[in-house]
């Protein structure tokens, strides 16, 4: 029988309870993460609702606008490795505060766009990367503050995304009907400026601050290392006569600093693929659900109801999975299987469903799987790589997700423009989730075979 669990390679030891002051501060960090995800997902849902109006006003087709929004979502992830370089020079709260200001300014600038290029430049080059830094900092700090009940904390933070969908979906529609897409987007951009205040709360615990006792340097051994300047003899010993030693040394240092050795871990690679698929499916659902429902002859109000059902499903999944995993009612790996199966089955059945309530039920179960999958991936990832390497792990995971977001936004809109129907796109999305289930099973079978071989050759 296959054991559905993820081997905790490189797991950090629990450092014990935090000081009283930091025990209180971690709830502020959790609140900041919650509200950051709320603002991000609300922005994404608002842009999805305004998609058709923006395309008409900018005199273009659906897929170029959808691609611009999707690339903005991808740009959030593409800045993942950048955080590792910035944290060496600046504190987390400084990075988050400036990034929050830049993100809000980008949305406000997009509301004044007159061409597709101007609209895309504001979102892709300004808002997406800035928001990515804010959210990556939130994920890293949650791992540092919550050694226990991490799945619950991660789920609570991610639940801000579902609340953002529930709140922004009707509000954005009202703003769009009242002020048009430019006025509505201007008001949404003003709301994003609250990220400035949230950024000031993003401070790490003392044991993870630079220059303090107990700080762990990101590396493969997770231990403190004394820094010393190498002598000339030591340098000459490692540099080859043909001059290639210095280049090799630089490459090794770069690889270590960027965490490229993470890709040698099979468990991490599997989680990276899970994250890529989740981002692929999530972006397609966010951007194209409302146009898809309207194409199924649902009214705007009925489409909003279906989106609400999906948002409620996401919320239930985000809040519920942490209790199952942290209190060991179900293993995290098994819950990941269930999440991908839910998403795959509901998306594959979507072309067969018509009417508000069948589609609302389908979106609820889809949201349930999505709400479980996104935060659970980072929970399993921390168990695989350890707290000290979460900055690099999150960065590369978000970057992979960014690439898949670009593919999702382009492919879904392109298929609709060419075929005149979203059905094939949603079948493709469902198939990708089923492929992830096969990948998870393949890794589990490989681990099982490895254990049996090692047991046979082990000395008695």
DACOR-V516114 format. One record per pair of residues at least 12 apart in sequence whose C-alpha atoms are under 10 Angstrom apart, sorted by sequence separation. I is the first residue (numbers start at 1). J is the second residue. If there is no record, write none. Layout:
BEGIN
I/J
I/J
END
This chain:
BEGIN
51/63
54/66
83/95
107/119
109/121
110/122
142/154
172/184
175/187
290/302
291/303
350/362
378/390
381/393
382/394
412/424
413/425
52/65
106/119
109/122
110/123
171/184
172/185
175/188
290/303
293/306
346/359
349/362
350/363
381/394
412/425
51/65
52/66
108/122
109/123
289/303
290/304
293/307
321/335
411/425
412/426
51/66
106/121
107/122
108/123
139/154
142/157
172/187
289/304
321/336
346/361
347/362
378/393
106/122
107/123
110/126
138/154
172/188
290/306
346/362
347/363
378/394
381/397
412/428
48/65
105/122
106/123
109/126
110/127
171/188
289/306
290/307
345/362
346/363
408/425
412/429
47/65
48/66
51/69
105/123
106/124
109/127
139/157
289/307
321/339
346/364
347/365
47/66
103/122
104/123
106/125
107/126
108/127
138/157
139/158
343/362
346/365
347/366
378/397
103/123
106/126
107/127
168/188
342/362
343/363
345/365
346/366
377/397
48/69
105/126
106/127
107/128
286/307
345/366
346/367
408/429
47/69
48/70
103/125
104/126
105/127
106/128
285/307
317/339
343/365
344/366
103/126
104/127
342/365
343/366
346/369
102/126
103/127
106/130
342/366
343/367
44/69
102/127
103/128
285/310
341/366
342/367
343/368
344/369
44/70
101/127
102/128
103/129
104/130
339/365
340/366
342/368
343/369
99/126
100/127
102/129
103/130
104/131
339/366
342/369
343/370
44/72
99/127
102/130
103/131
339/367
340/368
341/369
342/370
44/73
99/128
101/130
102/131
103/132
339/368
340/369
99/129
100/130
101/131
103/133
338/368
339/369
340/370
343/373
99/130
100/131
103/134
338/369
339/370
41/73
98/130
99/131
100/132
337/369
339/371
340/372
40/73
97/130
99/132
100/133
336/369
339/372
340/373
96/130
99/133
100/134
335/369
336/370
338/372
339/373
95/130
96/131
98/133
99/134
338/373
339/374
96/132
98/134
220/256
336/372
337/373
96/133
97/134
219/256
335/372
336/373
339/376
95/133
96/134
218/256
219/257
335/373
336/374
95/134
96/135
218/257
219/258
220/259
96/136
217/257
218/258
219/259
336/376
92/133
93/134
96/137
218/259
220/261
335/376
336/377
92/134
95/137
96/138
219/261
220/262
333/376
93/137
332/376
333/377
336/380
92/137
332/377
92/138
82/129
86/133
313/360
317/364
321/368
332/379
333/380
68/116
72/120
75/123
76/124
92/140
309/357
313/361
316/364
317/365
320/368
321/369
332/380
68/117
71/120
72/121
75/124
76/125
79/128
80/129
83/132
92/141
306/355
310/359
313/362
314/363
315/364
316/365
317/366
318/367
69/119
70/120
72/122
73/123
74/124
75/125
76/126
78/128
79/129
82/132
83/133
87/137
306/356
309/359
310/360
313/363
314/364
317/367
318/368
321/371
322/372
65/116
68/119
69/120
72/123
73/124
75/126
76/127
77/128
78/129
79/130
82/133
83/134
305/356
306/357
309/360
310/361
312/363
313/364
314/365
316/367
317/368
318/369
320/371
321/372
325/376
64/116
65/117
68/120
71/123
72/124
75/127
76/128
77/129
79/131
80/132
81/133
303/355
304/356
305/357
306/358
307/359
308/360
309/361
310/362
311/363
312/364
313/365
314/366
315/367
316/368
317/369
318/370
319/371
320/372
321/373
64/117
67/120
68/121
70/123
71/124
72/125
75/128
76/129
79/132
80/133
83/136
302/355
303/356
306/359
307/360
309/362
310/363
311/364
312/365
313/366
314/367
315/368
316/369
317/370
318/371
319/372
322/375
326/379
65/119
68/122
69/123
70/124
71/125
72/126
73/127
74/128
75/129
76/130
77/131
78/132
79/133
83/137
302/356
305/359
306/360
309/363
310/364
313/367
314/368
317/371
318/372
321/375
322/376
325/379
58/113
59/114
60/115
65/120
68/123
69/124
72/127
73/128
74/129
75/130
76/131
77/132
78/133
80/135
81/136
296/351
301/356
302/357
305/360
306/361
308/363
309/364
310/365
311/366
312/367
313/368
314/369
315/370
316/371
317/372
318/373
321/376
58/114
59/115
60/116
64/120
68/124
72/128
73/129
75/131
76/132
77/133
80/136
298/354
303/359
304/360
306/362
307/363
308/364
309/365
310/366
311/367
312/368
313/369
314/370
315/371
316/372
317/373
318/374
319/375
57/114
58/115
59/116
71/128
72/129
75/132
76/133
79/136
80/137
296/353
297/354
298/355
299/356
302/359
303/360
306/363
307/364
309/366
310/367
311/368
313/370
314/371
315/372
317/374
318/375
322/379
57/115
58/116
70/128
73/131
74/132
76/134
77/135
296/354
297/355
298/356
302/360
306/364
309/367
310/368
313/371
314/372
317/375
318/376
57/116
58/117
69/128
72/131
73/132
76/135
77/136
145/204
296/355
297/356
308/367
309/368
311/370
312/371
313/372
314/373
317/376
72/132
76/136
142/202
144/204
145/205
296/356
307/367
310/370
311/371
314/374
54/115
55/116
58/119
131/192
134/195
138/199
141/202
144/205
293/354
310/371
54/116
127/189
137/199
141/203
142/204
145/207
274/336
278/340
281/343
285/347
293/355
40/103
141/204
144/207
145/208
277/340
281/344
293/356
36/100
43/107
131/195
134/198
138/202
140/204
141/205
144/208
54/119
127/192
134/199
137/202
138/203
278/343
137/203
274/340
281/347
293/359
137/204
141/208
114/182
134/202
113/182
111/181
112/182
351/421
111/182
112/183
351/422
352/423
110/182
111/183
350/422
351/423
111/184
112/185
350/423
351/424
108/182
111/185
112/186
289/363
349/423
350/424
351/425
108/183
110/185
111/186
348/423
351/426
109/185
110/186
111/187
347/423
348/424
350/426
351/427
108/185
109/186
111/188
348/425
349/426
350/427
107/185
108/186
111/189
285/363
347/425
348/426
349/427
107/186
108/187
110/189
347/426
348/427
107/187
108/188
109/189
346/426
347/427
348/428
350/430
105/186
107/188
108/189
285/366
346/427
347/428
348/429
349/430
104/186
107/189
108/190
285/367
344/426
345/427
347/429
348/430
106/189
107/190
108/191
344/427
347/430
348/431
104/188
105/189
107/191
108/192
282/366
344/428
346/430
347/431
104/189
105/190
107/192
108/193
282/367
344/429
345/430
347/432
348/433
103/189
104/190
106/192
107/193
343/429
344/430
345/431
347/433
348/434
40/127
104/191
105/192
343/430
344/431
40/128
104/192
105/193
282/370
342/430
343/431
344/432
345/433
103/192
104/193
281/370
282/371
341/430
343/432
344/433
345/434
102/192
103/193
104/194
340/430
343/433
344/434
40/131
101/192
102/193
104/195
278/369
279/370
342/433
343/434
344/435
39/131
40/132
100/192
101/193
103/195
104/196
278/370
282/374
340/432
341/433
342/434
344/436
100/193
101/194
102/195
103/196
278/371
340/433
341/434
344/437
37/131
40/134
100/194
101/195
102/196
339/433
340/434
341/435
36/131
40/135
100/195
101/196
278/373
279/374
340/435
341/436
97/193
99/195
100/196
101/197
277/373
278/374
337/433
340/436
341/437
37/134
97/194
98/195
99/196
100/197
277/374
337/434
340/437
36/134
37/135
97/195
98/196
100/198
101/199
275/373
339/437
36/135
96/195
97/196
100/199
274/373
275/374
278/377
337/436
338/437
96/196
97/197
99/199
274/374
275/375
336/436
337/437
33/134
34/135
37/138
96/197
97/198
98/199
275/376
336/437
337/438
32/134
33/135
36/138
94/196
96/198
97/199
98/200
275/377
32/135
33/136
93/196
96/199
97/200
274/377
275/378
337/440
33/137
34/138
93/197
95/199
96/200
97/201
336/440
337/441
33/138
93/198
94/199
95/200
96/201
97/202
271/376
272/377
32/138
33/139
93/199
94/200
96/202
271/377
272/378
334/440
31/138
92/199
93/200
94/201
95/202
96/203
270/377
271/378
333/440
30/138
33/141
92/200
93/201
94/202
29/138
30/139
33/142
92/201
93/202
94/203
268/377
271/380
272/381
29/139
92/202
93/203
271/381
30/141
91/202
92/203
93/204
270/381
333/444
29/141
30/142
91/203
92/204
268/380
269/381
29/142
91/204
267/380
268/381
271/384
267/381
268/382
26/141
27/142
30/145
268/383
26/142
29/145
30/146
45/161
268/384
41/158
44/161
92/209
267/384
268/385
26/144
27/145
42/160
46/164
91/209
266/384
267/385
26/145
27/146
34/153
38/157
41/160
42/161
45/164
46/165
49/168
91/210
265/384
279/398
25/145
26/146
33/153
34/154
37/157
38/158
40/160
41/161
42/162
44/164
45/165
49/169
265/385
33/154
34/155
36/157
37/158
38/159
39/160
40/161
41/162
42/163
43/164
44/165
45/166
48/169
49/170
89/210
165/286
169/290
272/393
276/397
279/400
280/401
283/404
284/405
287/408
288/409
23/145
34/156
35/157
36/158
37/159
38/160
39/161
41/163
42/164
43/165
45/167
46/168
47/169
50/172
88/210
262/384
272/394
275/397
276/398
279/401
280/402
283/405
284/406
287/409
22/145
23/146
30/153
33/156
34/157
35/158
37/160
38/161
41/164
42/165
45/168
46/169
49/172
50/173
53/176
57/180
87/210
262/385
274/397
275/398
276/399
277/400
278/401
279/402
280/403
281/404
282/405
283/406
284/407
285/408
286/409
30/154
33/157
34/158
35/159
36/160
37/161
38/162
39/163
40/164
41/165
42/166
44/168
45/169
46/170
48/172
49/173
57/181
272/396
273/397
275/399
276/400
277/401
279/403
280/404
281/405
283/407
284/408
285/409
288/412
292/416
31/156
32/157
33/158
34/159
35/160
36/161
37/162
38/163
39/164
40/165
41/166
42/167
43/168
44/169
46/171
47/172
50/175
57/182
268/393
272/397
275/400
276/401
279/404
280/405
283/408
284/409
287/412
288/413
295/420
296/421
27/153
30/156
31/157
33/159
34/160
35/161
37/163
38/164
39/165
42/168
43/169
46/172
50/176
54/180
271/397
272/398
275/401
276/402
278/404
279/405
280/406
282/408
283/409
284/410
287/413
295/421
296/422
18/145
30/157
33/160
34/161
37/164
38/165
41/168
42/169
45/172
46/173
49/176
50/177
53/180
54/181
173/300
262/389
272/399
273/400
274/401
275/402
276/403
277/404
278/405
279/406
280/407
281/408
282/409
284/411
285/412
295/422
296/423
17/145
18/146
29/157
32/160
35/163
36/164
38/166
53/181
54/182
173/301
269/397
272/400
273/401
276/404
277/405
279/407
280/408
281/409
284/412
288/416
17/146
18/147
31/160
34/163
35/164
38/167
39/168
42/171
43/172
46/175
52/181
53/182
268/397
272/401
275/404
276/405
279/408
280/409
283/412
284/413
292/421
293/422
17/147
34/164
38/168
42/172
46/176
50/180
51/181
170/300
259/389
262/392
263/393
292/422
16/147
17/148
50/181
170/301
173/304
258/389
259/390
262/393
273/404
277/408
291/422
292/423
14/146
15/147
16/148
49/181
50/182
259/391
260/392
280/412
14/147
258/391
259/392
260/393
263/396
289/422
13/147
14/148
47/181
50/184
84/218
169/303
170/304
258/392
259/393
262/396
288/422
292/426
12/147
46/181
50/185
169/304
170/305
257/392
258/393
169/305
256/392
259/395
260/396
47/184
170/307
258/395
259/396
289/426
46/184
47/185
166/304
169/307
170/308
258/396
288/426
46/185
166/305
169/308
47/188
166/307
167/308
284/425
285/426
43/185
46/188
165/307
166/308
169/311
284/426
165/308
166/309
166/310
167/311
285/429
43/188
163/308
165/310
166/311
281/426
284/429
42/188
43/189
162/308
165/311
166/312
164/311
165/312
281/428
282/429
43/191
162/310
163/311
281/429
39/188
43/192
162/311
163/312
165/314
166/315
280/429
281/430
39/189
42/192
161/311
162/312
165/315
162/313
163/314
278/429
281/432
39/191
40/192
159/311
162/314
163/315
277/429
280/432
281/433
39/192
159/312
161/314
162/315
280/433
38/192
39/193
161/315
162/316
278/432
39/194
40/195
159/314
160/315
162/317
277/432
278/433
36/192
39/195
158/314
159/315
162/318
277/433
158/315
159/316
161/318
36/194
159/317
160/318
274/432
277/435
278/436
35/194
36/195
156/315
158/317
159/318
274/433
277/436
35/195
155/315
158/318
159/319
276/436
155/316
157/318
158/319
274/435
275/436
36/198
155/317
156/318
157/319
274/436
32/195
35/198
36/199
155/318
156/319
273/436
274/437
34/198
154/318
155/319
156/320
222/386
32/197
33/198
153/318
154/319
155/320
220/385
222/387
223/388
271/436
274/439
32/198
33/199
152/318
153/319
155/321
156/322
220/386
222/388
270/436
273/439
274/440
31/198
32/199
151/318
152/319
154/321
155/322
221/388
222/389
273/440
32/200
33/201
151/319
152/320
154/322
155/323
218/386
220/388
271/439
29/198
32/201
33/202
151/320
152/321
153/322
218/387
219/388
220/389
270/439
271/440
28/198
29/199
31/201
32/202
151/321
152/322
218/388
219/389
270/440
29/200
30/201
31/202
151/322
152/323
216/387
217/388
218/389
29/201
30/202
85/257
150/322
151/323
152/324
216/388
217/389
218/390
270/442
28/201
29/202
84/257
85/258
149/322
151/324
152/325
215/388
216/389
218/391
219/392
267/440
270/443
27/201
28/202
29/203
84/258
149/323
151/325
152/326
218/392
26/201
28/203
29/204
84/259
150/325
151/326
152/327
25/201
26/202
82/258
149/325
150/326
151/327
267/443
25/202
26/203
81/258
149/326
266/443
267/444
25/203
26/204
81/259
148/326
149/327
25/204
26/205
208/387
25/205
208/388
267/447
22/203
151/332
266/447
22/204
23/205
22/205
21/205
22/206
19/205
18/205
19/206
18/206
18/207
15/207
15/214
77/279
74/279
162/367
73/279
74/280
74/283
162/371
10/220
12/222
70/280
73/283
161/371
10/221
11/222
10/222
159/371
70/283
158/371
69/283
70/284
158/372
70/286
155/371
158/374
159/375
66/283
70/287
155/372
158/375
66/284
69/287
155/373
157/375
155/374
156/375
67/287
154/374
155/375
66/287
154/375
155/376
66/288
153/375
154/376
152/375
154/377
151/375
152/376
154/378
155/379
150/375
151/376
154/379
62/288
150/376
151/377
153/379
151/378
152/379
150/378
151/379
62/291
150/379
151/380
149/379
150/382
48/283
143/378
147/382
48/284
51/287
139/375
143/379
48/285
49/286
50/287
51/288
45/283
48/286
49/287
52/290
140/378
44/283
47/286
48/287
49/288
51/290
52/291
139/378
143/382
45/285
46/286
47/287
48/288
49/289
50/290
51/291
147/387
45/286
46/287
48/289
49/290
50/291
44/286
45/287
48/290
49/291
140/382
145/387
44/287
45/288
48/291
143/386
144/387
42/286
45/289
143/387
144/388
41/286
45/290
142/387
143/388
141/387
144/390
140/387
143/390
140/388
143/391
140/389
141/390
140/390
141/391
49/300
139/390
140/391
139/391
140/392
140/393
136/390
137/391
140/394
49/304
136/391
139/394
140/395
9/265
137/394
9/267
136/394
137/395
8/267
9/268
136/395
7/267
6/267
6/268
45/307
133/395
136/398
132/395
135/398
132/398
132/399
132/402
87/391
84/391
83/391
84/392
82/391
83/392
81/391
82/392
80/391
81/392
83/394
84/395
80/392
81/393
83/395
80/393
81/394
82/395
80/394
81/395
82/396
80/395
81/396
79/395
80/396
81/397
77/394
78/395
79/396
80/397
81/398
77/395
78/396
80/398
81/399
77/396
78/397
79/398
80/399
77/397
78/398
79/399
80/400
77/398
78/399
80/401
76/398
77/399
78/400
80/402
75/398
76/399
77/400
78/401
79/402
74/398
75/399
77/401
78/402
5/330
6/331
74/399
76/401
77/402
78/403
4/330
5/331
6/332
7/333
74/400
75/401
76/402
77/403
4/331
5/332
6/333
74/401
75/402
77/404
3/331
4/332
5/333
6/334
73/401
74/402
75/403
77/405
4/333
5/334
73/402
74/403
76/405
3/333
4/334
5/335
72/402
73/403
74/404
75/405
3/334
4/335
5/336
71/402
73/404
74/405
75/406
4/336
70/402
71/403
73/405
74/406
4/337
70/403
71/404
72/405
73/406
74/407
70/404
71/405
72/406
74/408
70/405
71/406
74/409
69/405
70/406
71/407
73/409
69/406
70/407
71/408
72/409
67/405
68/406
70/408
71/409
67/406
70/409
71/410
66/406
67/407
69/409
70/410
67/408
68/409
69/410
66/408
67/409
68/410
66/409
67/410
65/409
66/410
67/411
64/409
65/410
66/411
67/412
63/409
64/410
66/412
67/413
63/410
66/413
67/414
63/411
65/413
66/414
63/412
64/413
63/413
64/414
62/413
63/414
61/413
62/414
63/415
61/414
63/416
62/416
63/417
62/417
61/417
11/381
12/382
11/382
12/383
8/380
9/381
10/382
11/383
12/384
7/380
8/381
9/382
10/383
11/384
12/385
13/386
14/387
6/380
8/382
9/383
10/384
11/385
12/386
13/387
5/380
6/381
8/383
9/384
10/385
11/386
12/387
7/383
8/384
9/385
10/386
11/387
12/388
6/383
7/384
8/385
9/386
10/387
11/388
12/389
6/384
8/386
10/388
10/389
4/440
4/441
6/443
6/444
2/441
5/444
4/444
7/447
3/444
4/445
6/447
2/444
3/445
2/445
1/445
2/446
3/447
2/447
3/448
2/448
1/448
2/449
END
